[in-house]
Amino acid sequence: MSSAYLLVSHGSRDRRPEIAMQQLAKLVHNKLPESHKALNSEHLVGIAALEMNPQPLHEQIQEFAKRAFDDCKPSQNQKRLKIVPLFLLPGVHVMTDIPAEVALAQQAIGQDIIIELQPYLGSHPNLEKLLAKQIVAIKAEAWILLAHGSRRPGSKETVEAMAASLPAVTAYWSVPGSLESRVKELVAAGYKEIAIIPYFLFAGGITDAIAASIEELKLQFSAVNFQLAEPLGASAELAELIWELTDK
């Protein structure tokens, strides 16, 4: 069985997430078993973006599949392309948009290559451990887990459960339950040391906006010490979680 892996992110006009995705793809490539080394291994792990790309995702999938399996002979074992959505919440992109694009790609490619949509990154049970490491490293009285948010019903459940076990309170960037409202609640409860953990993959435009927002909160609540953690980032630990989602 020959397998290739395509990591799908949201996409951004900011170059930083794409660079981080390339780094993450290399880290995942390092996880390939020795049996893959004889194949066209440098093309077996790739990246694609749902938005902010000149090509729609289904065309990116088709092009990657061609590159990945270009050296495979028709007589070789079944070829599988595993699509890993690097999304943290089960929003519309994960539940509707990406499956639709995968279906279009499968229709165009035919049955020579079987495309398998893997679970989204945020569903991995050990993702919480990466966030817990940040909490241990930061001295604070209260923590806020700040996620992007989604309007899709039920999309907040995984974040709420994760926050409860960390422990932290949740805030959302794009839906109600804002960072400012959570900070006001914590300040009213008497907390003077507040840490914000951005539940985002990589640094980019939103994390810049979060940092600017915290600077404004520092002016509003001068007696409070705010700390901002880093987003998850491209790390060997994250690559390991991604590999576990595909290793079936």
C-alpha positions as CSV (number, residue, x, y, z in Angstrom):
1,M,0.0,0.0,0.0
2,S,1.5,3.3,-1.1
3,S,0.4,6.4,0.9
4,A,1.0,10.1,0.5
5,Y,-0.1,12.9,2.9
6,L,-1.5,16.3,2.3
7,L,-1.8,18.8,5.2
8,V,-4.6,21.3,4.6
9,S,-4.7,24.6,6.4
10,H,-7.1,27.5,6.1
11,G,-4.7,29.7,4.1
12,S,-3.6,33.3,4.7
13,R,-2.3,36.4,2.9
14,D,0.4,36.5,5.6
15,R,3.5,34.5,4.6
16,R,4.2,33.2,8.2
17,P,1.6,30.5,8.3
18,E,2.7,29.1,4.9
19,I,6.3,29.0,6.0
20,A,5.3,27.2,9.2
21,M,3.2,24.8,7.2
22,Q,6.3,24.0,5.1
23,Q,8.3,23.4,8.3
24,L,5.6,21.2,9.7
25,A,5.4,19.1,6.4
26,K,9.2,18.4,6.7
27,L,8.7,17.3,10.3
28,V,5.9,15.0,9.3
29,H,8.0,13.7,6.4
30,N,10.5,12.6,8.9
31,K,7.9,10.2,10.3
32,L,7.6,8.3,7.0
33,P,8.4,4.6,7.5
34,E,11.5,3.2,5.7
35,S,9.2,1.4,3.2
36,H,8.4,4.8,1.7
37,K,12.0,5.8,1.2
38,A,12.3,3.8,-2.0
39,L,9.4,5.8,-3.5
40,N,9.3,9.4,-4.6
41,S,9.6,10.3,-0.9
42,E,10.3,14.0,-1.2
43,H,6.8,14.4,-2.7
44,L,4.9,12.2,-0.3
45,V,4.1,15.0,2.2
46,G,2.7,18.3,0.9
47,I,0.6,21.3,2.0
48,A,-2.5,22.9,0.6
49,A,-4.8,25.7,1.5
50,L,-8.6,25.9,1.5
51,E,-8.6,29.7,0.9
52,M,-6.2,32.4,-0.2
53,N,-4.8,30.2,-2.9
54,P,-5.1,30.8,-6.7
55,Q,-6.4,27.2,-7.1
56,P,-9.4,25.7,-5.4
57,L,-8.5,22.9,-3.0
58,H,-9.7,20.1,-5.2
59,E,-7.3,21.2,-7.9
60,Q,-4.5,21.4,-5.4
61,I,-5.3,17.9,-4.3
62,Q,-5.2,16.6,-7.9
63,E,-1.8,18.2,-8.6
64,F,-0.3,16.9,-5.4
65,A,-1.6,13.4,-6.1
66,K,0.0,13.4,-9.6
67,R,3.4,14.6,-8.1
68,A,3.2,12.1,-5.2
69,F,2.5,9.0,-7.3
70,D,4.2,10.0,-10.5
71,D,6.9,7.2,-10.1
72,C,4.4,4.5,-9.0
73,K,3.7,1.9,-11.7
74,P,0.1,0.9,-12.3
75,S,0.8,-2.6,-11.1
76,Q,1.9,-1.4,-7.7
77,N,-0.3,-1.7,-4.6
78,Q,-3.3,0.5,-4.0
79,K,-2.3,4.2,-3.8
80,R,-3.9,6.2,-1.0
81,L,-3.8,10.0,-0.5
82,K,-4.5,10.9,3.1
83,I,-5.9,14.5,3.6
84,V,-5.3,15.9,7.1
85,P,-7.3,19.1,8.0
86,L,-5.1,21.2,10.2
87,F,-8.1,22.9,11.8
88,L,-8.7,23.2,15.5
89,L,-12.5,23.4,15.6
90,P,-15.2,21.4,13.8
91,G,-16.6,24.4,12.0
92,V,-18.1,24.7,8.5
93,H,-14.7,24.4,6.8
94,V,-14.0,21.0,8.5
95,M,-17.5,19.6,8.3
96,T,-18.7,20.9,4.9
97,D,-16.2,22.7,2.7
98,I,-13.2,20.3,2.9
99,P,-15.3,17.1,2.4
100,A,-16.9,18.7,-0.7
101,E,-13.5,19.6,-2.2
102,V,-12.2,16.1,-1.5
103,A,-15.2,14.6,-3.2
104,L,-14.6,16.8,-6.3
105,A,-10.9,15.7,-6.4
106,Q,-11.8,12.0,-6.0
107,Q,-14.3,12.3,-8.9
108,A,-11.7,13.9,-11.1
109,I,-8.9,11.4,-10.2
110,G,-11.0,8.3,-10.4
111,Q,-10.3,5.1,-8.4
112,D,-6.6,4.7,-9.2
113,I,-5.9,6.8,-6.1
114,I,-8.1,6.5,-3.1
115,I,-8.4,9.8,-1.2
116,E,-9.0,9.4,2.6
117,L,-10.1,12.3,4.7
118,Q,-8.5,12.0,8.1
119,P,-9.9,13.4,11.4
120,Y,-9.2,17.1,11.9
121,L,-6.3,18.1,14.1
122,G,-8.4,19.5,16.9
123,S,-10.0,16.1,17.5
124,H,-6.7,14.6,18.7
125,P,-7.0,13.9,22.5
126,N,-3.4,14.7,23.2
127,L,-3.5,18.2,21.7
128,E,-4.5,19.4,25.2
129,K,-1.1,18.2,26.5
130,L,0.7,20.8,24.3
131,L,-1.5,23.5,25.8
132,A,-0.9,22.2,29.3
133,K,2.8,22.6,28.8
134,Q,2.3,26.3,28.2
135,I,0.2,26.7,31.4
136,V,3.0,25.0,33.4
137,A,5.6,27.4,31.9
138,I,3.6,30.6,32.7
139,K,3.1,32.1,36.2
140,A,-0.5,33.3,36.4
141,E,-3.5,33.2,38.6
142,A,-6.0,32.6,35.7
143,W,-5.7,31.5,32.2
144,I,-7.9,32.3,29.1
145,L,-7.9,29.8,26.2
146,L,-8.6,32.1,23.2
147,A,-10.0,30.3,20.1
148,H,-11.1,31.6,16.8
149,G,-14.6,30.4,17.2
150,S,-17.3,29.2,14.7
151,R,-21.0,29.8,14.3
152,R,-21.6,26.2,13.5
153,P,-23.7,24.6,16.3
154,G,-21.6,22.3,18.5
155,S,-18.3,23.6,17.3
156,K,-17.4,25.0,20.8
157,E,-17.8,21.8,22.7
158,T,-14.2,20.5,22.2
159,V,-12.7,23.9,23.2
160,E,-14.9,24.2,26.3
161,A,-14.0,20.7,27.4
162,M,-10.3,21.3,26.9
163,A,-10.4,24.6,28.8
164,A,-12.3,23.0,31.7
165,S,-9.6,20.3,32.1
166,L,-6.6,22.7,31.7
167,P,-8.1,24.6,33.7
168,A,-8.9,27.8,31.9
169,V,-11.8,29.9,30.8
170,T,-12.7,30.2,27.1
171,A,-12.8,33.3,24.9
172,Y,-13.5,33.6,21.2
173,W,-12.1,36.0,18.6
174,S,-14.9,35.9,16.0
175,V,-18.0,35.0,18.0
176,P,-19.5,36.1,21.3
177,G,-17.5,35.4,24.4
178,S,-14.8,38.0,23.6
179,L,-11.4,38.3,25.2
180,E,-12.3,41.7,26.7
181,S,-15.5,40.3,28.3
182,R,-13.6,37.4,29.8
183,V,-10.9,39.7,31.1
184,K,-13.5,42.0,32.7
185,E,-15.0,39.0,34.5
186,L,-11.7,37.8,35.8
187,V,-10.7,41.3,37.0
188,A,-14.0,41.7,38.7
189,A,-13.3,38.4,40.5
190,G,-10.0,39.8,41.8
191,Y,-7.4,38.2,39.5
192,K,-4.2,40.3,39.0
193,E,-2.2,37.8,36.9
194,I,-3.9,36.7,33.7
195,A,-2.4,34.6,30.9
196,I,-3.9,34.3,27.4
197,I,-3.2,31.1,25.5
198,P,-4.0,31.6,21.8
199,Y,-5.6,28.4,20.5
200,F,-4.2,29.0,17.0
201,L,-1.7,27.0,14.9
202,F,0.7,29.7,13.8
203,A,1.6,33.3,14.2
204,G,-0.2,35.5,11.6
205,G,-2.6,38.5,11.2
206,I,-5.0,37.3,14.0
207,T,-2.2,36.7,16.6
208,D,-0.9,40.1,15.8
209,A,-4.4,41.6,16.4
210,I,-4.6,39.6,19.6
211,A,-1.3,41.1,20.8
212,A,-2.5,44.6,20.0
213,S,-5.8,43.9,21.8
214,I,-3.8,42.9,24.9
215,E,-1.8,46.1,24.8
216,E,-5.1,48.0,25.0
217,L,-6.3,45.8,27.9
218,K,-3.1,46.7,29.7
219,L,-4.0,50.4,29.5
220,Q,-7.6,49.7,30.6
221,F,-6.5,47.5,33.5
222,S,-3.2,48.9,34.6
223,A,-3.1,46.9,37.9
224,V,-3.3,43.6,36.1
225,N,-0.3,41.7,34.7
226,F,-1.1,40.2,31.3
227,Q,1.0,37.5,29.6
228,L,0.5,36.2,26.1
229,A,1.6,32.7,25.2
230,E,2.7,31.6,21.7
231,P,0.5,29.8,19.3
232,L,1.1,26.0,18.9
233,G,3.7,26.5,16.1
234,A,5.5,23.9,13.9
235,S,7.1,21.5,16.4
236,A,8.1,17.8,16.5
237,E,5.3,17.3,19.1
238,L,2.7,18.7,16.7
239,A,4.0,16.6,13.8
240,E,3.7,13.5,16.0
241,L,0.0,14.2,16.7
242,I,-0.6,14.7,12.9
243,W,1.2,11.4,12.1
244,E,-0.9,9.6,14.7
245,L,-4.1,10.9,12.9
246,T,-2.9,9.3,9.7
247,D,-1.2,6.2,11.0
248,K,-4.1,3.8,10.5
